Amino acid sequence: MFQEPYRDGVRSFPPVPSYDRAWQLVDDSFGATGADMIIGIKLHSVFVGAGLPAPTLRLESVIAGGGDCMDHIHFEVDPVRTMLPHIERLGLATAAEIDIDTYANRVHDELIATGGVIVGRAEIGAWARVP
C-alpha cells in the first residue's frame, strides 16, 4: 500500500493569485530537488513494473471556500513557511516579498473577495493483494 501526492490539480477558481503563488512556490521548490510532484498518478505503472498485481487506486483532494477555510489555506501556505530558506536560495522569491506571517490571511481575503474555491493537493492511495 502506498499513499502519494498528486499536485497537478492544485488550483483556485476563480483565480486567487496569492494561493496560486503559494502552491507554485511549493511545486517549484520540490521540483528543484528532483522530487516527482505527480508520482501518485504513476503508482499503477510502478506496481505493475515491480511485478505486483495492478493496484486499486483512489484519489482524494480538499476543496474549500467561504469564510471558514483557514485550515485548508494553511495546507498549502504552511509548506511555504517551511521551505522559505530553500525558496530564497533558488531565487524564487524573497522573505520580504512573501511576508509569510500575513500570507494565509491575504489568501483568505482574496478567496473571500472572489467568492471562489481553492483545491489542495490530491493524495492517491494504491494497494494490491500479493498472492
C-alpha positions as CSV (number, residue, x, y, z in Angstrom):
1,M,0.0,0.0,0.0
2,F,1.3,3.5,-0.9
3,Q,-0.2,6.9,-0.5
4,E,1.5,9.6,-2.6
5,P,0.8,13.2,-3.6
6,Y,-0.6,14.3,-6.9
7,R,-0.1,18.1,-7.2
8,D,-1.2,18.5,-10.8
9,G,-4.7,19.6,-9.7
10,V,-3.9,22.2,-7.1
11,R,-5.6,25.5,-8.2
12,S,-8.1,28.1,-7.3
13,F,-11.3,29.1,-9.1
14,P,-11.8,31.8,-10.0
15,P,-8.1,32.6,-9.6
16,V,-6.8,33.6,-6.1
17,P,-3.4,34.9,-7.1
18,S,-1.8,34.6,-3.6
19,Y,-3.0,31.0,-3.3
20,D,-1.8,30.1,-6.7
21,R,1.6,31.7,-6.0
22,A,1.9,29.6,-2.8
23,W,1.4,26.2,-4.5
24,Q,3.6,27.2,-7.4
25,L,6.4,28.1,-4.9
26,V,6.0,24.7,-3.2
27,D,6.0,22.9,-6.6
28,D,9.0,24.7,-7.9
29,S,10.9,24.1,-4.7
30,F,10.2,20.4,-4.6
31,G,10.8,20.1,-8.3
32,A,14.3,21.7,-7.9
33,T,15.2,18.8,-5.6
34,G,14.2,16.2,-8.2
35,A,11.0,15.2,-6.4
36,D,8.3,13.9,-8.7
37,M,5.3,16.0,-7.9
38,I,2.9,13.7,-9.7
39,I,4.2,10.3,-8.5
40,G,0.8,9.4,-7.2
41,I,-0.7,9.1,-10.7
42,K,2.2,6.8,-11.7
43,L,1.5,4.2,-9.0
44,H,-0.3,1.9,-11.3
45,S,2.7,1.5,-13.6
46,V,5.1,1.4,-10.6
47,F,3.2,-1.6,-9.1
48,V,3.0,-3.4,-12.4
49,G,6.6,-2.6,-13.3
50,A,7.7,-4.1,-10.0
51,G,5.9,-7.3,-10.8
52,L,3.0,-6.7,-8.4
53,P,-0.7,-7.0,-9.3
54,A,-2.4,-3.9,-10.7
55,P,-3.4,-1.9,-7.7
56,T,-6.7,-0.5,-6.6
57,L,-6.4,3.3,-6.7
58,R,-8.2,6.1,-5.0
59,L,-7.8,9.9,-5.3
60,E,-8.9,12.4,-2.7
61,S,-8.4,16.2,-2.6
62,V,-9.6,19.0,-0.4
63,I,-11.8,21.7,-2.0
64,A,-12.8,24.7,0.2
65,G,-14.3,28.1,0.0
66,G,-16.0,30.7,2.2
67,G,-15.0,32.2,5.5
68,D,-14.3,29.0,7.4
69,C,-11.5,27.6,5.4
70,M,-8.2,28.7,7.1
71,D,-7.2,25.1,7.8
72,H,-7.3,24.4,4.1
73,I,-5.4,27.6,3.2
74,H,-2.7,26.6,5.7
75,F,-2.4,23.2,4.0
76,E,-0.7,25.0,1.1
77,V,0.7,28.1,2.9
78,D,2.5,26.3,5.8
79,P,4.8,24.4,3.4
80,V,5.9,27.8,2.0
81,R,6.9,28.8,5.6
82,T,8.9,25.6,6.0
83,M,10.5,25.9,2.6
84,L,11.2,29.6,2.7
85,P,15.0,29.3,3.0
86,H,15.0,26.9,0.0
87,I,12.7,29.3,-1.9
88,E,15.1,32.1,-1.3
89,R,18.2,30.0,-2.2
90,L,16.5,29.1,-5.5
91,G,15.8,32.8,-6.2
92,L,12.0,32.1,-6.5
93,A,11.0,34.8,-4.0
94,T,12.4,36.7,-1.0
95,A,11.1,36.5,2.5
96,A,10.1,40.2,2.2
97,E,8.0,39.5,-0.9
98,I,6.2,36.6,0.7
99,D,5.7,38.2,4.1
100,I,4.8,34.7,5.5
101,D,3.3,36.0,8.7
102,T,0.5,37.6,6.8
103,Y,0.3,35.3,3.8
104,A,-2.5,33.0,5.0
105,N,-4.7,36.0,5.8
106,R,-4.0,37.6,2.5
107,V,-5.0,34.3,0.7
108,H,-8.2,34.2,2.8
109,D,-9.1,37.8,2.0
110,E,-8.5,37.2,-1.8
111,L,-10.6,34.0,-1.6
112,I,-13.5,35.7,0.1
113,A,-13.3,38.6,-2.4
114,T,-13.6,36.2,-5.4
115,G,-16.3,34.0,-3.8
116,G,-14.4,31.1,-5.2
117,V,-12.8,27.9,-4.0
118,I,-9.3,26.5,-3.5
119,V,-8.3,23.0,-4.4
120,G,-5.4,21.4,-2.4
121,R,-3.1,18.7,-3.5
122,A,-4.6,15.4,-4.0
123,E,-3.5,12.2,-2.4
124,I,-3.6,8.9,-4.3
125,G,-3.8,5.7,-2.4
126,A,-2.7,2.5,-4.2
127,W,-2.9,-1.0,-2.8
128,A,-2.8,-4.6,-4.1
129,R,-3.0,-8.0,-2.6
130,V,0.0,-10.2,-3.2
131,P,-0.8,-13.8,-3.5
